[in-house]
Amino acid sequence: MDQQTALAQLSQALSNPTRLAFVAGLRDAEKRHFRAVKESLGISDSVLSRHASALEKEGLVEISKSFIGKRPATWYRITEEGVRVLDAHLEGLRALAEGSFPTVD
């Protein structure tokens, strides 16, 4: 894959390392609880909420609310689009990391 193609595969939504880690962490799970994601990423409630909202707006993550007993609970799930974008982004990153520029004589 050439550099231009690799760059085109990168997602602006996943250019932030925290957002990339967030979506990647959801990849192999049906859903994850707010607290598990927050603790795993080592970020505050407000930072997680901002990233989650941005990813939801892009259609990469679904946010659902429920109750555990009388306490509200927030859950995150990666969407099919999120899986597609994540895979393409990772493929682009790999190609860039393994690539080189052509020599000019």
N, C-alpha and C positions, 0 to 999 in steps of 0.2 A: 504494500500500500504506500502511495507517495505521501509526502508531508501535507500537501493541500487537502487530500482526501481525509487524512487522519485529523487535521484541524477542523474540518467540516463536521466530523462526527462528535466533537466535544460539545457538551451541553453547558450553556451559560448557567442554568439552574444548578448544575453540579460542580461549578468551578470553585465554590467555597468548600474547603475540606470538611467542615462540619456537616454540610448538607450531603456531601458525597458519602461520608461515614453513616449518616442517618439513613439514607436510602439503601446503601449496601447492607446495613444491619437488619433491614426489614426484608431483604431478598428471600431468605429461606424460612420465613415465619408467616403463619397465617395472619397474625396481628401481634403487636407489642403494646404494653401498657406504658403510659407517660413516664412513670417513675423509672421503669427499666431502661428506657431510652435515655432519659436525663442522666441517670447514674452511670450508664455505660459511656456516654459522651463526655461526662464531667462538665456539664453546663448548667446554667440557672434555668429556672422555670420560664422566665421571660424570653431568654435567648432561644430555648427550645420552641416555645410558642411561635416566635417570629419566623424561625426556619420552617416549622411545620406549615404555617399559613402560606408562606411563599411556595413551598413544594406542592401544597394542595392547589393553589392557584394555577400552577403549571400542569396540574393533572397527574402528578407523579405519586402522590400520597393521598390516601383517604383518611379523614379524621372522623371518628365516631365517639359519641358520648353515651355513657350508661351510668348505672349506679351499682356499687358493691355495698350491699346493705343500704345504709342511708347516705353513703358518701359518693359524690360524683366521681366518675372515672373517665379518662380520655384514652382512646386506643388509636393506634396508627397501623395502616396496612399499605403496602406498596401496590400500585395499580398495574395493570398489564402494560400501560404506556410507560410507567415507571421502570418496569423490568426492561422494556425495549430500549429506553433512553439510557439506563444504566449500562446495559450490555454494549451499546454503541459507544458510549463514553469511555468505558474501560478498553474496548478494542482500539479506539483512537489513541488513548494514552499509551497502550502497549506499543502501537506502531510508531508513535513519536519517540518513545524511549529506546526502541531498537533501531530506529532509522539513522540515516546519515545523509549528508549532502553529496551530490555528485561532484566529481572533480572536474575542474575546468583546465583545459590544456592551453 
